[in-house]
């Protein structure tokens, strides 16, 4: 009996997003029956059925390591925890970890070390980003894809790093995401209620720049030589209305609105909705045109507003790094809900560099388990979604500072280092298809439609190849949901 063919799917860039598809698509076709994991493709399936077995594996559980852009080292996965024990950047070493609690991981993070502009002459340095999304992953993913590129563009224009460059990069990222919301409003109005906190660190020329929107936090560990203690120094300003000063700021900015901050279920919230007062995205609290039907009623305000309720202007500070400055912890608020600044610094100070970020995540989870009077081992067994009742998504990047490297790095040319932890659950199928492309010269899949994935993984694509013709309706629905710049049409 002949297996019925599922609908063919064509992926094309949405209008205005053509620049995301600079490389031509290669194509392949396969028939997919996701219920029985049966695959058939007469063009590529060899006699031994090797390709079909590989395709089948794309749908099955795997313990594959997370992929790292430098192929000599990879992050690892343990259940809902992803981590990189130790890596190197221009100014020293780093460690990073992410643990998922939500159904979809809403955090994103990255570390980029090398040129901070589009010029070969530099400047050079290290960029660190932690993006704690809320309402969905779209805003944090967008920041990951665009903020560093904007920073490099403005650094090139100014030919130096500065607070103004960082501010412009934040503004361009905000404008880009709000534009995306406007384009998707008719098809996906709920994206107007998606936003993200944004914490950035830039080390350049012996100067550390810290920029923040929301309630993620950067904490410095500084050695006090007289006592040989390492003290915690908070570097970032937070924008959470649980802080009295932030509530006063909101009230002074909106003196005509007595309900600008509301105590709801013993938690202070902006308009009874948001705990943070600054963010990327959250268009429904910045532009009245997005605070109406068909947006869900729970997000719609009763009173109209004529100016943004939330701000996208980051708090930016500069710090001249000293030899006593040992390390910096960048983390989403999921960590700081369970650990104080000094507790986190003490954990890093009293252990080897290797595994530092994972150690902090574990300490936070142990505290979460203790608060619920349960064992840490039992908490680890709770699945995503349900896990959110016990703790938030937690992202941690620990950046260790070598004073000798910090002092000379800004003018030194070096090979770029790029590292990010990929949400394996969100990208598992795509990652495995990429691996398949590498192992079978006849099979290629699109590259530029997946900017979060790492180009070094990919088989070289033919410049003359045709648009992608495939993947089966289930995979393409998955792609369309996760990559909003891709338009899916079924034929």
Backbone torsions as a table, in degrees:
resi	resn	phi	psi	omega
1	UNK	NA	133.2	-179.1
2	UNK	-78.6	132.3	179.9
3	UNK	-71.8	132.0	179.5
4	UNK	-65.0	144.0	-177.9
5	UNK	-86.5	130.2	176.0
6	UNK	-74.2	162.3	-178.5
7	UNK	-58.0	139.8	171.2
8	UNK	-73.5	148.9	-178.9
9	UNK	-128.0	135.2	177.9
10	UNK	-115.5	127.7	177.8
11	UNK	-101.8	125.4	178.8
12	UNK	-134.5	152.2	178.7
13	UNK	-68.8	142.2	173.0
14	UNK	-65.4	157.6	179.5
15	UNK	-58.1	131.2	-178.8
16	UNK	89.0	-4.6	-178.0
17	UNK	-112.4	17.4	-175.1
18	UNK	-62.0	-28.5	-178.8
19	UNK	-66.3	-15.0	177.4
20	UNK	-78.3	-7.4	-174.0
21	UNK	-123.7	52.0	-174.7
22	UNK	-68.0	-30.9	-179.6
23	UNK	-95.9	135.5	-179.7
24	UNK	-62.1	151.3	177.2
25	UNK	-82.8	139.8	163.4
26	UNK	-91.8	169.6	-175.6
27	UNK	-139.5	158.0	171.5
28	UNK	-154.9	163.5	178.4
29	UNK	-130.4	140.0	172.8
30	UNK	-151.2	153.4	177.5
31	UNK	-98.2	130.7	-174.0
32	UNK	-124.2	126.1	171.6
33	UNK	-114.0	91.3	-172.6
34	UNK	-66.4	-17.1	-178.6
35	UNK	-77.9	-29.8	-177.2
36	UNK	-116.3	3.3	179.6
37	UNK	56.2	37.0	179.8
38	UNK	-104.4	133.0	-177.9
39	UNK	-129.6	143.8	180.0
40	UNK	-145.2	129.6	176.0
41	UNK	-152.7	103.9	-175.2
42	UNK	-65.6	-22.7	-177.5
43	UNK	-72.9	-36.1	-170.0
44	UNK	-116.3	-15.3	-176.1
45	UNK	-77.8	118.8	179.0
46	UNK	-78.8	176.4	-177.6
47	UNK	-61.9	-31.6	-176.9
48	UNK	-84.1	-0.4	178.0
49	UNK	68.3	20.1	-175.8
50	UNK	-59.8	-44.5	-177.3
51	UNK	-64.8	-40.8	179.5
52	UNK	-63.6	-37.1	178.1
53	UNK	-64.3	-40.7	180.0
54	UNK	-66.6	-43.2	178.0
55	UNK	-62.7	-40.0	177.8
56	UNK	-58.9	-38.1	-178.3
57	UNK	-65.3	-23.0	179.3
58	UNK	-61.8	-24.6	-177.7
59	UNK	-97.9	-4.4	-174.1
60	UNK	-102.9	156.0	179.6
61	UNK	-59.3	151.1	-179.6
62	UNK	-149.2	154.4	176.3
63	UNK	-110.4	28.7	-179.2
64	UNK	-55.8	145.2	173.2
65	UNK	-71.1	154.7	172.7
66	UNK	-70.1	148.3	-175.0
67	UNK	-92.7	142.0	-178.2
68	UNK	-116.6	142.1	-174.6
69	UNK	-66.2	-26.2	169.4
70	UNK	-91.6	112.9	-168.4
71	UNK	-66.8	-9.8	-178.0
72	UNK	-78.1	-7.8	-176.1
73	UNK	-149.4	143.6	-177.4
74	UNK	-135.2	148.5	170.5
75	UNK	-74.5	170.5	-176.2
76	UNK	-132.0	163.7	-177.7
77	UNK	-126.8	136.0	171.8
78	UNK	-133.6	97.8	-177.1
79	UNK	62.5	-119.7	179.7
80	UNK	-92.4	8.3	-179.8
81	UNK	-104.8	129.8	172.8
82	UNK	-119.2	139.9	-176.7
83	UNK	-154.1	155.6	171.1
84	UNK	-124.7	111.8	-172.6
85	UNK	-65.3	-44.9	-177.8
86	UNK	-159.8	133.5	175.0
87	UNK	-140.8	179.0	-176.8
88	UNK	-122.4	139.3	172.0
89	UNK	-127.2	177.8	-173.3
90	UNK	-60.1	-27.9	-172.4
91	UNK	-107.6	8.4	179.9
92	UNK	150.9	-133.3	-178.9
93	UNK	-122.6	167.3	176.1
94	UNK	-148.1	159.4	174.4
95	UNK	-139.7	143.9	-179.4
96	UNK	-145.3	153.5	-179.3
97	UNK	-157.3	150.5	177.2
98	UNK	-139.4	134.2	171.3
99	UNK	-122.1	134.7	-176.7
100	UNK	-92.5	139.0	173.7
101	UNK	-124.3	-36.7	180.0
102	UNK	-74.8	162.2	175.9
103	UNK	-56.1	-45.4	171.9
104	UNK	-112.3	129.8	177.6
105	UNK	-61.9	122.5	-176.8
106	UNK	-100.5	-5.9	177.4
107	UNK	-89.2	149.6	167.6
108	UNK	-136.3	156.2	179.6
109	UNK	-156.4	157.1	179.2
110	UNK	-159.2	156.0	169.6
111	UNK	-135.6	127.0	-178.0
112	UNK	-124.6	125.2	-177.6
113	UNK	-130.6	126.5	-175.6
114	UNK	143.9	-140.2	-180.0
115	UNK	-68.1	135.0	178.0
116	UNK	-102.2	10.2	175.9
117	UNK	-140.1	-178.2	178.4
118	UNK	-89.3	1.7	-177.2
119	UNK	-96.6	144.3	177.1
120	UNK	-65.8	-23.4	-177.7
121	UNK	-80.9	-1.8	178.3
122	UNK	93.6	-157.9	8.3
123	UNK	-70.3	164.2	-179.2
124	UNK	-114.2	153.9	179.8
125	UNK	172.7	-159.0	-177.5
126	UNK	-129.8	133.2	179.0
127	UNK	-113.8	130.3	178.2
128	UNK	-124.4	133.2	179.2
129	UNK	-135.1	133.8	173.2
130	UNK	-126.6	121.2	-173.8
131	UNK	-122.5	105.3	-175.4
132	UNK	-97.6	99.6	-176.7
133	UNK	-79.0	161.9	173.4
134	UNK	-146.2	145.1	-177.9
135	UNK	83.1	-5.7	-177.9
136	UNK	147.7	172.2	-176.2
137	UNK	-91.1	-3.2	-169.8
138	UNK	-63.3	-42.3	-177.1
139	UNK	-69.9	-45.3	179.7
140	UNK	-64.5	-37.2	176.1
141	UNK	-64.8	-40.7	-180.0
142	UNK	-63.7	-41.9	177.9
143	UNK	-61.4	-45.3	178.4
144	UNK	-56.0	-41.5	-176.2
145	UNK	-74.9	-26.0	-165.7
146	UNK	-122.5	-31.6	-170.8
147	UNK	-60.8	-49.1	-177.7
148	UNK	-64.4	-35.6	178.1
149	UNK	-65.5	-40.8	175.6
150	UNK	-62.9	-42.2	179.7
151	UNK	-59.8	-43.6	178.7
152	UNK	-63.2	-38.5	-179.6
153	UNK	-65.2	-46.0	-178.9
154	UNK	-72.2	-32.3	174.6
155	UNK	-63.6	-38.7	177.7
156	UNK	-62.9	-44.6	-179.6
157	UNK	-62.7	-41.0	-177.4
158	UNK	-87.6	-16.8	-178.5
159	UNK	62.1	25.5	175.3
160	UNK	-166.7	164.3	175.4
161	UNK	-91.7	142.0	179.3
162	UNK	-160.4	167.9	175.2
163	UNK	-62.6	-34.7	-180.0
164	UNK	-64.8	-38.8	176.9
165	UNK	-59.8	-46.1	-178.4
166	UNK	-65.2	-42.4	178.8
167	UNK	-60.5	-42.8	179.1
168	UNK	-65.3	-37.1	179.2
169	UNK	-65.0	-40.8	176.6
170	UNK	-62.5	-45.3	-177.4
171	UNK	-63.5	-42.2	179.2
172	UNK	-64.6	-37.2	178.3
173	UNK	-66.9	-43.1	176.8
174	UNK	-60.1	-48.2	-178.7
175	UNK	-62.0	-39.1	179.3
176	UNK	-64.3	-41.4	-178.8
177	UNK	-71.8	-39.5	177.4
178	UNK	-62.8	-37.5	175.8
179	UNK	-62.4	-39.8	177.5
180	UNK	-64.1	-40.1	177.0
181	UNK	-59.8	-44.2	-179.7
182	UNK	-61.6	-40.5	-179.6
183	UNK	-68.1	-32.1	-176.2
184	UNK	-96.2	-1.2	-172.0
185	UNK	-54.6	-44.0	-177.3
186	UNK	-66.9	-39.5	-176.1
187	UNK	-89.1	-31.4	-173.8
188	UNK	-143.2	68.9	-174.2
189	UNK	-64.1	-23.1	-176.6
190	UNK	-69.8	-12.6	176.7
191	UNK	-64.5	-18.7	177.6
192	UNK	-65.8	-20.4	179.7
193	UNK	-99.7	14.7	178.3
194	UNK	-101.7	136.5	178.5
195	UNK	-152.7	-176.2	-179.4
196	UNK	-157.0	140.6	164.1
197	UNK	-71.9	159.9	-175.7
198	UNK	-148.4	111.2	178.3
199	UNK	-114.4	126.4	-177.2
200	UNK	-131.0	139.6	169.7
201	UNK	-124.8	138.4	176.1
202	UNK	-130.1	122.7	176.1
203	UNK	-105.3	118.2	-176.1
204	UNK	-152.5	123.3	175.7
205	UNK	61.5	35.2	180.0
206	UNK	79.2	2.6	179.0
207	UNK	-111.6	137.5	174.8
208	UNK	-107.2	122.2	174.1
209	UNK	-101.6	132.6	175.9
210	UNK	-121.9	126.3	177.4
211	UNK	-127.2	138.8	-175.2
212	UNK	-147.4	140.3	166.5
213	UNK	-126.5	124.8	177.4
214	UNK	98.5	-151.1	-170.7
215	UNK	-120.7	20.9	165.8
216	UNK	-71.5	169.0	-170.6
217	UNK	-146.4	143.0	172.5
218	UNK	-116.1	128.0	-177.1
219	UNK	-127.9	128.3	179.4
220	UNK	-93.4	138.9	170.3
221	UNK	-100.6	112.4	-174.8
222	UNK	-116.0	129.5	179.6
223	UNK	-77.2	128.1	172.3
224	UNK	-98.0	106.8	-170.2
225	UNK	-64.6	-31.9	-177.8
226	UNK	-64.3	-35.3	-176.9
227	UNK	-111.7	-9.1	-175.6
228	UNK	60.7	22.6	173.6
229	UNK	-89.9	154.3	172.9
230	UNK	-110.4	115.4	-175.6
231	UNK	-100.8	151.7	179.1
232	UNK	-87.4	130.6	176.5
233	UNK	-124.9	112.7	179.4
234	UNK	-74.9	128.8	-175.5
235	UNK	-100.8	-24.2	-172.6
236	UNK	-102.9	145.3	170.9
237	UNK	-90.6	138.4	-177.1
238	UNK	-105.9	152.8	-177.6
239	UNK	-125.0	70.0	178.5
240	UNK	-126.2	129.2	-173.4
241	UNK	-74.7	2.8	167.8
242	UNK	-69.5	-18.1	177.6
243	UNK	-88.3	126.1	-174.3
244	UNK	-58.3	-40.4	-179.1
245	UNK	-62.5	-34.7	178.6
246	UNK	-71.0	-37.8	176.1
247	UNK	-62.5	-42.9	179.0
248	UNK	-63.2	-39.4	178.0
249	UNK	-60.7	-45.8	179.6
250	UNK	-63.1	-40.1	-179.8
251	UNK	-67.3	-35.3	178.4
252	UNK	-72.9	-30.4	178.3
253	UNK	-77.3	-23.5	-177.9
254	UNK	-131.1	63.5	-174.5
255	UNK	-65.7	-19.7	-178.1
256	UNK	-89.4	2.1	-177.2
257	UNK	-121.0	102.5	-178.1
258	UNK	-73.3	-10.3	-179.3
259	UNK	-113.6	26.7	-179.7
260	UNK	-65.0	-35.1	170.3
261	UNK	-125.6	136.1	-174.1
262	UNK	-131.6	136.4	174.0
263	UNK	-85.5	110.3	-174.6
264	UNK	-125.8	119.6	-176.9
265	UNK	53.5	41.2	176.7
266	UNK	68.1	18.9	177.5
267	UNK	-128.8	129.2	177.2
268	UNK	-74.4	133.2	-179.9
269	UNK	-140.2	146.4	173.2
270	UNK	-70.6	120.3	-178.1
271	UNK	54.3	25.6	-178.9
272	UNK	72.5	10.8	-173.0
273	UNK	-118.3	-46.9	-168.8
274	UNK	-121.3	141.4	175.2
275	UNK	-85.2	-27.5	-178.8
276	UNK	-94.8	148.4	-178.4
277	UNK	-102.1	-8.1	178.1
278	UNK	-138.7	143.8	-177.2
279	UNK	-168.1	169.4	163.4
280	UNK	-93.9	135.1	180.0
281	UNK	86.9	-143.6	-174.6
282	UNK	52.9	48.6	-175.5
283	UNK	-58.2	-27.7	-177.8
284	UNK	-67.2	-16.8	176.3
285	UNK	-110.5	14.4	178.5
286	UNK	-124.2	-31.0	179.8
287	UNK	-132.5	123.5	-176.6
288	UNK	-60.7	-26.3	-178.7
289	UNK	-63.4	-18.9	178.9
290	UNK	-102.7	4.6	179.3
291	UNK	-109.3	63.9	-178.0
292	UNK	-157.8	172.9	174.5
293	UNK	-58.5	145.1	8.9
294	UNK	-91.1	19.2	174.0
295	UNK	-59.0	142.2	-179.4
296	UNK	-53.6	143.4	-176.0
297	UNK	-58.5	-32.6	-176.8
298	UNK	-65.1	-18.4	179.5
299	UNK	-97.7	-12.5	-173.4
300	UNK	-85.3	134.2	179.8
301	UNK	-86.5	148.5	179.5
302	UNK	-74.4	-35.8	-177.1
303	UNK	-101.3	138.4	176.4
304	UNK	-68.9	157.3	176.0
305	UNK	-134.5	149.2	-175.6
306	UNK	-117.8	6.0	172.9
307	UNK	-145.7	157.0	-175.7
308	UNK	-58.2	137.1	175.6
309	UNK	-83.5	-42.1	174.8
310	UNK	-98.1	154.5	179.6
311	UNK	-109.0	154.6	173.9
312	UNK	-115.3	13.8	-179.1
313	UNK	-86.8	118.5	-177.1
314	UNK	-75.5	152.1	166.1
315	UNK	-83.3	124.0	-175.6
316	UNK	-122.6	133.7	176.9
317	UNK	-134.4	154.9	178.6
318	UNK	-119.1	140.9	-179.3
319	UNK	-137.9	123.7	173.7
320	UNK	-77.6	119.3	-176.4
321	UNK	-71.1	139.8	-179.8
322	UNK	-113.2	161.4	177.0
323	UNK	-59.1	-25.4	-179.3
324	UNK	-77.1	-11.8	-177.8
325	UNK	-77.7	112.0	-170.0
326	UNK	-90.4	-45.4	-175.5
327	UNK	-162.6	163.2	176.7
328	UNK	-128.7	133.7	175.9
329	UNK	-103.5	119.2	173.0
330	UNK	-106.5	124.7	-176.9
331	UNK	-153.4	149.7	173.2
332	UNK	-72.1	166.0	-174.5
333	UNK	-65.3	-15.5	176.4
334	UNK	-57.7	-30.8	176.5
335	UNK	-76.2	-45.5	-171.6
336	UNK	-74.8	-11.8	171.8
337	UNK	-67.5	-20.0	-174.1
338	UNK	-119.3	-19.5	-178.8
339	UNK	-128.4	140.3	171.7
340	UNK	-78.7	166.2	178.0
341	UNK	-55.7	-47.0	-176.3
342	UNK	-70.2	-36.2	176.5
343	UNK	-60.0	-43.8	179.7
344	UNK	-64.2	-44.1	179.1
345	UNK	-62.6	-41.3	-179.9
346	UNK	-63.3	-37.9	178.6
347	UNK	-63.5	-42.5	179.4
348	UNK	-68.3	-42.8	-175.5
349	UNK	-63.7	-35.0	-170.9
350	UNK	-95.4	8.9	-179.7
351	UNK	-134.8	162.6	175.8
352	UNK	-62.6	160.1	178.2
353	UNK	-60.2	-38.5	-175.0
354	UNK	-58.6	123.6	177.7
355	UNK	78.9	17.2	-174.2
356	UNK	-61.9	-46.7	-176.9
357	UNK	-64.9	-43.4	178.4
358	UNK	-61.4	-36.3	-179.4
359	UNK	-64.0	-40.0	178.0
360	UNK	-66.7	-43.2	178.5
361	UNK	-60.2	-43.3	179.8
362	UNK	-62.9	-41.0	179.3
363	UNK	-62.6	-40.2	178.2
364	UNK	-65.3	-41.7	179.2
365	UNK	-67.2	-36.0	176.8
366	UNK	-63.6	-38.9	177.4
367	UNK	-66.8	-40.2	178.1
368	UNK	-61.5	-41.4	178.5
369	UNK	-65.5	-42.0	-179.1
370	UNK	-62.0	-40.3	179.8
371	UNK	-63.7	-27.6	179.1
372	UNK	-99.4	10.5	177.7
373	UNK	54.0	49.9	177.9
374	UNK	-136.8	167.5	179.6
375	UNK	-83.6	147.9	177.1
376	UNK	-57.9	-40.6	-179.1
377	UNK	-62.3	-33.3	178.2
378	UNK	-73.8	-37.5	177.9
379	UNK	-61.4	-40.3	-179.6
380	UNK	-62.0	-24.4	-177.9
381	UNK	-84.5	-9.8	-179.0
382	UNK	-76.9	135.7	-174.2
383	UNK	-77.8	160.7	176.8
384	UNK	-58.5	155.0	-174.2
385	UNK	89.1	-69.0	175.2
386	UNK	-64.2	-34.7	-179.6
387	UNK	-58.9	-26.5	-177.4
388	UNK	-63.3	-21.5	177.5
389	UNK	-72.7	-12.3	-176.6
390	UNK	-109.0	-36.2	175.9
391	UNK	-160.1	165.8	179.6
392	UNK	-87.2	169.4	164.4
393	UNK	-54.8	140.4	-178.9
394	UNK	-127.9	125.6	175.8
395	UNK	-121.8	132.6	-179.8
396	UNK	-136.0	131.9	168.5
397	UNK	-126.5	122.7	175.9
398	UNK	-106.2	121.6	-178.8
399	UNK	-110.5	113.8	177.8
400	UNK	-88.6	140.5	-173.8
401	UNK	-110.5	125.7	171.7
402	UNK	-101.8	111.5	-172.7
403	UNK	-59.4	-32.6	178.0
404	UNK	-66.3	-40.8	179.8
405	UNK	-73.0	-38.4	-178.7
406	UNK	-60.7	-40.6	-174.0
407	UNK	-69.7	-24.7	-176.0
408	UNK	-116.6	2.5	-169.3
409	UNK	-74.3	-28.3	-169.5
410	UNK	-65.4	-28.8	-178.3
411	UNK	-107.6	4.3	-176.2
412	UNK	-96.0	127.6	175.5
413	UNK	-75.6	143.1	-178.9
414	UNK	-156.1	160.0	174.1
415	UNK	-69.1	137.3	-179.0
416	UNK	-69.1	142.0	174.6
417	UNK	-118.3	130.7	179.6
418	UNK	-132.3	129.9	179.5
419	UNK	-142.5	137.0	172.3
420	UNK	-151.2	147.3	175.8
421	UNK	-91.8	121.6	-176.7
422	UNK	-89.2	140.2	174.0
423	UNK	-68.8	100.0	-173.4
424	UNK	-61.8	-40.4	-178.5
425	UNK	-62.6	-36.1	-178.8
426	UNK	-74.6	-28.2	-172.2
427	UNK	-118.4	6.6	-173.1
428	UNK	-53.4	-50.4	-176.6
429	UNK	-61.2	-44.4	-176.8
430	UNK	-66.1	-43.2	179.5
431	UNK	-58.5	-43.0	-177.5
432	UNK	-70.4	-32.6	174.9
433	UNK	-66.0	-36.6	175.8
434	UNK	-62.0	-43.9	178.6
435	UNK	-61.9	-37.8	177.3
436	UNK	-62.5	-41.6	179.3
437	UNK	-59.7	-38.3	179.1
438	UNK	-66.4	-31.4	-174.5
439	UNK	-91.0	-6.3	-177.9
440	UNK	-137.5	105.9	-172.1
441	UNK	-61.3	-19.6	-177.2
442	UNK	-85.1	-10.8	-172.5
443	UNK	-116.7	124.1	176.4
444	UNK	-132.5	159.8	178.4
445	UNK	-139.8	165.4	-170.8
446	UNK	-64.7	147.8	-179.7
447	UNK	-106.9	-50.8	-168.5
448	UNK	-73.5	-14.4	178.4
449	UNK	-77.1	-8.2	-178.1
450	UNK	-124.6	73.0	-173.4
451	UNK	-65.5	-18.7	179.5
452	UNK	-77.6	-16.2	-177.9
453	UNK	-89.4	164.5	-164.3
454	UNK	-101.5	120.9	-172.9
455	UNK	-57.8	-30.6	-176.6
456	UNK	-65.0	-14.1	178.9
457	UNK	-76.3	-20.2	-160.7
458	UNK	-92.8	148.5	169.9
459	UNK	-69.8	146.2	178.5
460	UNK	-63.6	136.2	-177.4
461	UNK	-99.1	142.7	178.6
462	UNK	-70.5	136.2	178.4
463	UNK	-67.2	-21.8	-176.4
464	UNK	-101.2	10.3	-174.3
465	UNK	-72.9	158.3	-174.7
466	UNK	-86.4	164.7	175.7
467	UNK	-59.6	148.6	-179.5
468	UNK	-64.2	144.9	-167.7
469	UNK	-121.8	20.1	-160.4
470	UNK	-146.3	-148.9	159.0
471	UNK	96.1	-3.5	-177.8
472	UNK	92.3	144.0	-170.3
473	UNK	-61.1	-35.8	-175.9
474	UNK	-66.0	-47.3	-179.9
475	UNK	-63.9	-41.0	-176.1
476	UNK	-70.2	-32.9	172.7
477	UNK	-62.5	-39.4	176.9
478	UNK	-60.3	-46.6	-179.1
479	UNK	-65.3	-43.8	-177.1
480	UNK	-62.5	-35.9	-179.9
481	UNK	-69.3	-39.0	-173.3
482	UNK	-89.3	-21.0	-176.9
483	UNK	-126.6	88.2	-170.9
484	UNK	-65.8	-13.8	178.2
485	UNK	-80.2	-4.0	179.9
486	UNK	-102.2	127.8	176.8
487	UNK	-99.4	132.4	-177.2
488	UNK	-111.7	128.5	173.9
489	UNK	-126.5	137.4	-176.9
490	UNK	-101.4	137.0	-178.4
491	UNK	-132.9	NA	NA
